[in-house]
C-alpha cells in the first residue's frame, strides 16, 4: 500500500515544482606599511527582499569606531598571550557552535583599528566568517579577538589557522609565527535525532505546528559541510552560516513535515520572503531550496541531489552563487519523511 501511495505521490509531485603548527606563512607585514521538494524532486524559489524603512537615528546611537592615523614608518607585530576560550584539544560535539577568543599584545608601534582584520588562513574553516575587524589597540596594550565557529567535518582532531592583516592586506607577525589557531577534538558523529521544538518569534510569518517531529543536528552539519566543500572545489568562498536564516528554514521544514507540504508556500500562506523577514534577517535578496523524501537522505546526499538536479538548474546555481553570502538550514522528520529547507541570503 505504501508503494502505491508513493507512486501516486511522485506523480503528483512531478506535476508541481595557543598557537603552533608546521609551515607557517611568511610574515609579510612591512614596517613601512602603516597602517525543493518531492519524493524524487525538489523546488527552488527566488524571492525579492521586503522593503524595510531606514532606521531612525537615535540620540543614543553609537558612532562608528574611528580608524587611527599612523605614521608611515610605524611597525606591526604582536605576541600571543593566552587562549581565553577553547584551549587546544577542547572536545566540541559535532555541529556545535562555539566562540574562540585569543588574547594578544600589540608589540609594534602602529595603532590597530577596524581596518586591521582577523581572517581564516588554512586548515579547517569551521564556518568562520570572512573577516573580523579588530578593536582600537595601542602599542603595549592587549586585545581579545573573538570569532564564531562551528565544529564540522570528520570526527577527530580539527585545526584551523587564522592570521591578522594590516590595512594593506599584509599578514602581521605574531611571535615567531604569523598565525593564531584553534585545535578541537570532535567525537565520532552519532545519531543526533531529537524531539524538535517549534520555532517561535516569527509572528504570523511562521506557521503553527503541533506534530511530534524530530530534527537531526548531524544531517544539518553534514549538509553545510558538503555545500562549502563543493564551493571550494569550484573556487568559491564558503557560505557563512546564519542563525536567523536557519530559523526561517527550520520554521518551514517543520511546517512541511507536520502539514505534508511540498513547496515554498507555508500552510499559513507564508513565503520565503515573509519567513526570512519574520526571522529578523534584513535581506537585500533571498532564495530557497527545499527537498523531502522517504526514506530521508543524509546531509551529503541532499546536497548531491541539488547539485545533480537537471529539472531545475537553479538548485545547483544557488549552491554556486556569487550573489548570496550566507545560508541557513533546517531539517525536520515526521511520519518517515525527512524535509530539508536551505535558505540563501545576502544582507542589506
VOKEBA-773773 format. One record per residue (C-alpha): residue in one letter; x, y, z. Coordinates in steps of 0.05 Angstrom, whole numbers, plus 5000, padded with zeros to 4 digits. Layout:
<rs>
AXYZ ...
</rs>
This chain:
<rs>
X500050005000 X505750475017 X508950344949 X502450524914 X501851164954 X509051334939 X507951244864 X501851694867 X505752194909 X511552214859 X506652304801 X503352894836 X510053204852 X512453164781 X506553584764 X508454134813 X515254484828 X595055745432 X598455735370 X603355305330 X603954825271 X608254655212 X610055115155 X607855795179 X606056315126 X611256855116 X610357475159 X609657965101 X607658585140 X612659135123 X615059655174 X613660185121 X606359975114 X602460405163 X597060285179 X525554374936 X521353864947 X518953184923 X520052454936 X524352494875 X524253244861 X525753894896 X524054624885 X527455284888 X524655984890 X527956674889 X524457204929 X525557954927 X527258264994 X521758625031 X522659375035 X524659585104 X524460325122 X531160605144 X532360605219 X531461275253 X537661585282 X537561585357 X540762045408 X543861425439 X546661165373 X553860925379 X558361235327 X562860805284 X569760675312 X574561175282 X580560895244 X587061105278 X592161505239 X599161205238 X605861465214 X608561155151 X614460845187 X610660515244 X611559765253 X606559195262 X607858595307 X604158205361 X605257695416 X600657135436 X598457195509 X593156665522 X587356255497 X581556595532 X576656065508 X577255375476 X584255165496 X587854685449 X584653995444 X577954205474 X572453705459 X566854015419 X560753595398 X559553535324 X555354105296 X556254545358 X557255295351 X562655605395 X566556245404 X574156225401 X577756815435 X585256955434 X588757485476 X594657815441 X599158415455 X600858975408 X608558955407 X609459425349 X608860185342 X602660215299 X595760325329 X590959775309 X583859945288 X577859665249 X581959675185 X586159115215 X582658445208 X582957725230 X581457215176 X581956465162 X588556265130 X588755505124 X586354855155 X579154735178 X574955355167 X569455155216 X564655635183 X568756245202 X566156905174 X570557225120 X573857715168 X573358025238 X575458755248 X580058905307 X578459405362 X582960005371 X589159765407 X595260205423 X602359955428 X603659535492 X596159415501 X592858735499 X586758555457 X581757975459 X579857755389 X573657305382 X570856925323 X564556495317 X565855785294 X562355115287 X565054405297 X564054075229 X567753595184 X570252905201 X570652655273 X577452715306 X582353295311 X580753925272 X585554515264 X584055205237 X589355735226 X587956485227 X592157105211 X591757845224 X592458305165 X594359045165 X590459555124 X594759395063 X592658655068 X599558425092 X600057875145 X602458105213 X608057745250 X605757415316 X611757195358 X615956755313 X609956535272 X604456905235 X598456505259 X593456415313 X589955745314 X584355335344 X585054585355 X578954185375 X577153455382 X570453255353 X567552595379 X565152085329 X558552315299 X552751915326 X545351965314 X543152645337 X535652565325 X532052945379 X524953175391 X524153835354 X521854475387 X517354915344 X520655565321 X517656175354 X518456925346 X516556985273 X509457225287 X504557075230 X510556925185 X511756255219 X506355725215 X503955385278 X505954655282 X503754125331 X506153445305 X511653075343 X517153205291 X524453085305 X530753425280 X537953195268 X543953635281 X548653155245 X544653185180 X544753945182 X552253985196 X553753465142 X549753865091 X553254525108 X560054195104 X558353885036 X555854545009 X562154925027 X566654355003 X563054384936 X564055144933 X571455064949 X572254564892 X569455104846 X573955654873 X568456004912 X568656254984 X564855875037 X557856095056 X557356375126 X552356015169 X547056495194 X542556315253 X536956775231 X536556465162 X536655785197 X530856005239 X526856155176 X529055505144 X527255085205 X520355405211 X518655195140 X521754495148 X517354385209 X511254645172 X512554185113 X513553585158 X507353695201 X502753905144 X505553475088 X507254075044 X511454024982 X513754714961 X515455414983 X508655665008 X507255525081 X500655265109 X499355975133 X500756275065 X507956475084 X513256525030 X520956515033 X520857275035 X516057325093 X519456775133 X526357105124 X523357765146 X519957435205 X526657145228 X529457855235 X534357785178 X534458415135 X535758155065 X537658505001 X535657854967 X533957144989 X532456474956 X530655774979 X531855044961 X527354514991 X527253754989 X523453185021 X523752435014 X522351755042 X526951485066 X530652125086 X537252295053 X543552445092 X546253155092 X551352995038 X546152624996 X541353204994 X546953674971 X548853174917 X541453164895 X541253914888 X547953914851 X545653404800 X538353604791 X537153724717 X529753904722 X531154554759 X538154824748 X537055364800 X538554864855 X545754804833 X546155534814 X544355724885 X549655264913 X554955604870 X552156304873 X556756904878 X550857344897 X548957034963 X553857035021 X550156685078 X545856065087 X541155765139 X538955045140 X533054685172 X531453945176 X525153615202 X523052885205 X515952625214 X511952015191 X518151705158 X519452315114 X525452785121 X524853505098 X530653985084 X530054735074 X536155125052 X535555885053 X540656335018 X541257075034 X545357695026 X544358255077 X542758965060 
</rs>
